[in-house]
């Protein structure tokens, strides 16, 4: 087993910031493609002559495959080299992006999106591990902050960027925009990425990997299909039953495996466990905003799609500016206090959303959009540093995969729970079942939005309290 470190190699240290740029390019693109497609679904549905519920699988299949494969590729990176996994993933993602842009029918598009998702899972699972190995401890927070910035930019900027592309080009360009960036990133990676030196060559836990994939696919297939046909149908209950059985068998296998795909022992570390949980909760809350805010700006307030996109860009732009600064501060002062401050700011932003209505000045709403971006920027980089700094070098790939998995699970749960809460609250307000925005009754949407953001606030407060207790316990001996 090789245990050398990139952080002690002077040649690698000279180009460490170029390595960060190459990693950030694919981090941005892979997260962007989880959200950019949403705004194009009506156009794609019409162009391919398919119903909207079938078009939504273009988004769903991407997220499901990433969740199913993240841990496997994290383990493969630990065993056979994170940079090798990252390079292969970058190539697959670029090829998948090229194929996804052609209008060759839904089946071909879903196949291309699957290739794209495999590549995204490979790059996502390796990025934090590569950066943690390359950067010395004193600069690690700043570097992970940059990764966090591009994650935020990709996951939140999708609707804005997608709207701008669709205003001038066909829907295929929301995928093709990745191709020149991907080729540039691959060339840059080939030139500046070093050869892997930290590899374990341990056997992969194939039963665990298979059960985890089955668990993710059956669970989220049940969630997404259940939203369309109802959660009491036998096929949906069957999906959930398979997910539950697979989970029980998976946990049993992992607890007794010498080299498990999911290192459950890592959760004995309270710093690691709390940081992973809080990352999940905050991405759930972020996707409440991602789902609901376009309805509020475009439907309830009547903004054109491009202007709504500009307003929503306040979130990622502020986070991109703040995250590296927060990372640098965490390198000097420690990350725990910053994570708590970030969560407090995010919670305050949810209060602002709760009180938004049809007459709220748009600059006030945009202030809270910027505030949630500021809070995420302060929280994400130090939280990533805690996650990656809590494990041994041999587990960096798995830890990075679990960090990315928490993010992707948060996105899926956020989308699912936000829509369920929103339409349930709207139905309660209207007195009948509501499954879409009601143009004649914007006040019903405002009622639903208020309830949804109350739920989002509760989620943020849970993360804030957990982090606050950790901070208090850490400082108490002093």
Secondary structure, DSSP 8 states (H G I E B T S, - for coil): -----GGG-HHHHHTHHHHHHHHHHHHHHHHHTTTTTGGGHHHHHHHHT--HHHHTHHHHHHHHHHHHHHHHHHHHHHHH-HHHHHHHHHHHHHHHHHHHTS-S-HHHHHHHHHHHHHHHHHHHHHHHHHHHHHS-HHHHHHHHHHHHHHHHHHHHHHHHHHHHHHTTS-TTHHHHHHHHHHHHHHHHHHHH-------------HHHHHHHHHHHHHHHHHHHHHHHH-TTSHHHHHHHHHHHHHHHHHHHHHHH-TT-SS-GGGGGSHHHHHHHHHHHHHHHHHHHHHHHHHIIIIIIS---HHHHHHHHHHHHHHHHHHHHHHHHHHHHH-SHHHHHHHHHHHHHHHHHHHT--TTS-HHHHHHHHHHHHHHHHHHHHHHHHHHHHTS-GGGHHHHHHHHHHHHHHHHHHHHHHHHHHHHHHHHHHHTS---S--TT-HHHHHHHHHHHHHHHHHHHHHHHHHHHHHHHHHHHT-
